């Protein structure tokens, strides 16, 4: 059985396309892992401002107060973000090699 040069070339082209698509997917995993890791670490230190408006209206009069509080994300949420980022970084690095 002989395989023509064109058929072998088409097989290589298809294999190369699959490899490029796989490498692109792995790169996306790695980038998402980096983003999750950065967000997890930042959420440990950077507080999130929360604004609340309190007040009432009585006819044409209105009285109100706006308060701003800075709250940090719960450490468990930060831990999940960091763990997910590390898992995706490892998955992206292993698939790449």
N, C-alpha and C positions, 0 to 999 in steps of 0.2 A: 504494500500500500504506500503510495506516495502522496505527499501533501504539497500542494503547489505553494510557490513563494508568496503569492497574494493571500492565500488562506492563512498561512502562518503569520503574515504581517497583520492581517485583520485581528487574529487572536491576540497578538502582542499589543495592538492598539487598544483593544477592549480591556486587556489586563492593566495597561497603563492608566486608562480612564478610571477603572475601579480603584487603583492605588491612589490616584490623585484625589478622588472623592473621599476615600478613607482618610488620607492625610489631612484633608480639609476638615473633616468631622472631628478628628483627633485634636487639631489645632483649636477648633471652636470649644471643645471640652476643656482644654488647657486654659483658654482665655476666660471662660465662664468661671473656672476654678479660681483664677487669680482675682477676678472681680468679687466673688463671694468671700474669699479670704480677706481682701482689703475692706469690704463692708463689715465683716465680722469684727475685725480689729478696730476699725473706726467706731463701731457702735459701742465698744467698751469705754471709749474716752470722750466722744463727742455727744453732748446733750442735744436733745431735740426740743425746740421751742414749741409750746402749746399755748395758744391764745384762747381765752374765753371771754365772752361778753355777758355781763349781768346787768339787768336793768328792768324797768317797767315803764309803761305808758299810761297816763291818766288824762284822757282827753287830748288837748293840744300840748300838754307837758310830757316830757320824757326825761327820765333820769337813768344814767347808765355808767357802768364802770367796766373797763377792759383790763383783764389781768393776763400777764404772761408768766408762764412757769417753764422751767427747763428741766425736762425729765430724761433720764437715761433709759435705754432699752434694757429689758430684763436680761441678766447674764446668761440665762438658758438659751435665749434667742441668739445671742452673740455666739455662744458655744456651738449651736446648730449651724450657723453660718460658717464659722471657722472650720468645723468638721466636714461640712459639705464641700467647702473649697479645697480642703486638703485631699479629700477622696477624689474629686475631679482632677486635681493636679496630678495625683499619682496615676489615675486611669489614663490621663492624656500623655504622661511621660512614658508609661509602660507600653502603650500602643504605638508610640512614635519610634521606639527603639527596635 
